[in-house]
């Protein structure tokens, strides 16, 4: 009798959670096209659009994060958590999954908690080098925890951990362009070094301010070309400010969003970026030299911990967010003009890349599903005796 696999994947909120979730789903589908996969996300978060766009069904929970600045507002949050748990229990009962996978984000907490309480095996995909409170709690009843960094037994039971790496955007490696093709596609000068500056799709204020404050230094280094993704929130303001005084430097390309990141990364000799787990995994797979400027506005300062996990291995350079205005452009110019340092960073970061992460995690998911199906089959047979 052919098995009918039914898998729930829960989480989202940011691309850093959604891209790995979709990669895992795609890997499961490639092995078992008949598998039923249901996503559980948070209402009004980006997964509610991105997941259907990728061809998967999703249901939303009314979950929200805790407000660390106004504790009184958390009364409503606690009510939403309880409501989300009741809804998650109903979803699990109706869908009847053999495994529930949590990728981080608001929805994964109530979904995996209720799945475990209903004896559905759960798998956690922890992307960061520093585990959050929710995943540490969920790990007590999880069957498997897939991680991207070593020494995660600081947070999770050692026997449950599997080092898999983080799944990245689908076809990233297939889309990888060589430098000459990428430079040409981006309309850049192949004889000049290239620095790519990204702060996420919405942008990073501190990185943007660092560029504006050092616009003349950028102009002076005419042998280097800079691609600056301001983010959509800041684009008009930054474009206007960059044009003040002597005008925008000719060696500075300003864009709100890089639509073809494969070409941008292919053209770049050096990348300046936040330190989200997903971005770091992509840089590792592509072997890109990177300066990391971790966001201070994330839970438990996990981006700094992500960055330092690379810095300690000589795989990245770190600039503190608070010092970006004073140090970032100088450090970028100094680094990109040092071929030996660039080569060392590329070599060291590439050793951290795990191109088969999604497939490895998908295999673990299916092993849990098979074990659950066998267990349920035995239970039903015994009940018939």
N, C-alpha and C positions, 0 to 999 in steps of 0.2 A: 504494500500500500504506500502510495506516494505521500510524503510528509507535506503538510501545509504550514509553512512557517509564517508566524505573525510577530512582528517586532515593533515595539514602541521606541522612538528616539525623542528625548525631551531636552529642552534648553534653548538658548538663543540670546537675544538682546543686542548682540554685536556681531559683526562679521567674524570676529575671532572665535565665536562659538558656532555660528551658522555654517561657515565653510567646512570645518571638520565634521559636523553632523551630516551635511550633504555628501561629503566624501565617503563617510562610513556607509550611508544608505546606498550610494552608487556601487560601492564595493560588494555589498550584500546582494544587490540586484544583479550584478555581473556574474555572481556565482549561482544565484538562485532567482532567475527572472520571475518565477511565480510567487515569490515571497510578498506578503502583505506588510507594508510599512506605514505606520501612522506616526506623524510628528505631533508632539504636544508642546505648544509655545505659550507665550504671554501675550494677552490682548494688547493691541496698539504698539507692539514692538516689531522690529524689522523682519523677524522670521515669518510673520503672518502674510507678508508679501513674497519674500525671497523663496520660501519653501514651495508654495504653489507654482511659482515661476519655474522652479526646477522639476516640476511634474509630480510632486508628492502631496498627499492629503495632510492637513494640519487642523487641529482644534486648539482653541485658545483658552487659557485660564485667566481669571481677573487678578493675578498675582502682581505684587509690587515690592520694591526693595525697601529696606528700613531707611528712615530719615535720621541721619546721624546729627543733624543740626537742630531739629525740632522734635524732641522725644514724644511730645503730645500727639503729633501726627501719626505716630506708630500704633495708636489704638485702632485706627482704620486699617493699617497694614496687617495687624494681627487678625482682624476679622476677615480680610481678604485671603490670608493664608489658610484659615480654617475653611472658608468657602472653596478655595482652590483644592484643598485636600478632599473635600466631599465630591467635587466635580471629577477629580483625578480618579477616585475610587470607582465612580460610575463609568468613566471612560474605559478603565482597565477591565471592569466586569463585562462590559458590552463588547470590547474588542478582543478580549481573551488572548493577550500576548503570551509568548513563551519566554520572552526576555524584555526587560526595560533598560534602555541605555541612556545615561545622563551625560551631557556634554558641557554642563555649566550654564549659568543664567537662571533667572528667577524661577522658571517653570520646572526645572529639573528637581528642585527640592521636594515639593509636594508629590510629584509624580513618582519619583523613586522611593520616597517614604511609604506611600500607599502600596506600591508594587511589592515591596519587601514585606509589608504587613499582610499581604495576600499570598505570600509564599511564591511570588514570581521572582526568579533570579534577576539580579540587577548588576549592571556593569557601569563603572564610572570612567569617563575619559577626562583625566586631569591634565590641562594644557600647561599650567604654570609651574614654576619651580618652587612656589610656596603655596601650599594648599589652603583654600578658604575654609571658613568655619562649617559651611553647609556640607561640603564634600567630606570633611573629617567626621562629621556626624553620620552621614550616609554610608561611609566606608565600613562602619561596624557591622552592617548587615549585607553589604555588597559581596558578590561572589568573586568579582575580578575588578582590579583597578589598573587601567592602562595609563602610563605616565610618559612624559617626554624628557624628564631629567633624572639623573642618578641621585641616590641618597634620599629618595622619597619615603623611606621607612621611618623618617623622622615624624611623618604624619599618618602613615597608613600601616596596617599589619604587613610585615615583610612577605608572608606567604601568599598574599593576594595580589602582589604587585607584578606587573609585566612592563618592561621598558620597550615601548613601541614607537615613540616619537609622536609628533602631532600630524594628523592628516592635513594636507594643504589644498588650496584651490584646485579643482579638477583640471587636468591637462596642463598644469603649470610647466612641468618639465617638457611636455610636447611642444608648448608654445615658445619655449626658450629660444631667443634669437641670438645669433652671434653678434659681436660688437659692431662690425662694419654694417651689417644689414640694419641693426637697430638704430645706429647713428643716422643712417640715410633715411630711415622711416620717420625719425623724429625731426628731420630737417636740421641736424646739427653738423658741426665741423669735426671731421674725423681726425684732424691733427691736434685737437685740443682735448685735454682731460675733461671728464664730466662728473659733476657732483649732483646727485638726485636728493632733493629735500622733500620729505613727506611727513605729514602730521596726522594722517588718517583722512577719511572722506569729509569729515566736518572741519578738520584743521586743528592746529595746536597754537594757541595764542602766544606762548612763550617762544616757540621756534620762529613764528612769524615776526615777532618783535625783535628777535635776534638778527634776522635778515635785514629788516628795516634799519636797525641801529648801525649796521655794518655795511650799508649799501655802497659806500665809497671804497671799502676794502675789496668788495666784489668787483667793482669797476676797475680797480688798480690791477687785479689779477686777471688780465685779459687772456692769458694762456689757459684759463680754466673756464668752462661753460657750466652754468648752474641751471637745473630744472627745479623750479620751486612750486610745489603743490600747496597752495594756501589753504585749501578747504573751502567749501561753498559758503560757509558763514562769513569768511573773512575776505573773499576774493576782491570785491569792489573796493573795499577800504584799502587793502594792501596794494592793489594796482594803482590807486590814486596816490598813495603815499610814496610808492617807489618812483613815481614820475615827477615828484616835486624836486625843486632845486635844479640839478644838472640833467634831470630826466632819467628814465630807466636805463640802466647799463645795457649795452648791446649784448653782453655775454650772459644775460639773465633772462630765462624764459619763465613767464609767470602763467600759471594755469590754476583753475579752481579744482580740477579733478583730472587725474591721469587715466584716460579711458583704456589705453593699452599698456598695462603695467609690465607685461612681458618685454615690450620694446624699451620701456623706460629703464627697467632693471638691466636689460642687455646692454644698453648704452652707457650705463653708469660705471665709473671706476670706483666710486665711493657713494654710499647711501647714508643719509642722515634720517633717523626715524625714531618714533616712540618704540617702546620695548614690549609690545603685545606679543603673546606667545605665538599667535599665528604668523605674524610678520617675521619674527625671529626664525621660525621653522622654514619659511620661504627663503630667507637669506641663506640659511644653512644649506638647503637643497641646491641653491644656485651658486653657492660659494662666493657670496658678495661681501666685500669689505664694508663694515658699517660702523657708524658712530651712533650710539644709542642715547637718547635723551628721555628717560622714563617719565611718564606722567605721574605727578604727585597726587592726582585726583582719582585714585583707584583704591579698592579695598585692600587693607593691610599692606599697602605699598608694594604690591606683588610685582609691578613692572621693574622696580629697582632690583628686586631679587632675581628676576629673569635676566636682567642685564648683567648683574655681577656673576651669574653662573657662566656667562660667556667670557667676561673680562678676566676671570680667574684662569681661564684656559688660553688666554691670548687670542681670543676669537672675536673680540669687539673692543671698541673704545667707548668709555663712559664720560658723559658730560652731565652734570646735575642740572635739573630744570632751572633752579634758581640762579645758576651761573651761565646759562645759555647766552644771554645778551653779551656778556664779557668774553666768553671763551669759545663759543661754538664755531663761528666763521674762521677764526684764527686756527683752531684745531683742524677744521676741514681742509683748509688750504695747506697747512703743514703736512697733513696725512696724505692727501692725494698727490703731493709733490715728492713723496718718499716711496719709490717703487718697491724697496725691500720690505717696508712695513705693510704696504698693500698686499704684497705676495704672501707675507706671513699671516695676515688676517684672513685672507681668502683660504689658505691651506688649513688653518686651524678651525675656521667655522664650518668648512665643508665636512670635516670629520664628524660633526654633530648632526648632519642631515640623515634622515631616515626616509628614503623615498617610498618604501612599501608600508608605511604606517597604517593607511586605511585598510589595506588587505589583511594585515596582521590582526587588527582590531576586529574586522569582519569575521575572520576565522574564529576568534575567541567568542564572539557573539553566537555564532552558529553551533559551537561546541556546547555552550550553555543551553541553547534551544534544544539540541538533540538530547542532552541529559534530562531536561525537563519533560520532553515528550516521552522518553523511555520510562521516567518515574511515574508519569500520569497513566501510561498504558498499563504498567504493573499494578498501580493502585486500583484501576477500574477492573482488571481481571480478578484481583483479590476480592473486590466487593461483590463480584458475581458468584463467587464460590458459596 
